[in-house]
Amino acid sequence: MTILQVRVDEELKNQAWAVYNELGMDLSTAIRMFLKRSVLVGGIPFDTKIDESTLKAILAIDNMRTISEKNGNSEMTLEEINEEIRLARQERKNKK
């Protein structure tokens, strides 16, 4: 036997623990099952495709990032973005 250490967010660990506990097993057993199934199928033992809507969202975000970088505002904080929105709304309101 060997020891395998995995770094994972504590919240994720706790959520996974709750699922596997409900199934009557511990995390070590669940991970061993994952590894054995990976060997059996010769890869990740579940579908790893990105659905079309998720892919479109990823591409849209990437496009927005590119535009933001071209416009020189990719490093803006959320507060700065909100202030820009507030000013644009005020300007639009003043034009009416």
Secondary structure, 3 states (H helix, E strand, C coil): CCCCCCCCCHHHHHHHHHHHHHCCCCHHHHHHHHHHHHHHHCCCCCCCCCCHHHHHHHHHHHHHHHHHHHCCCCCCCHHHHHHHHHHHHHHHHHHC
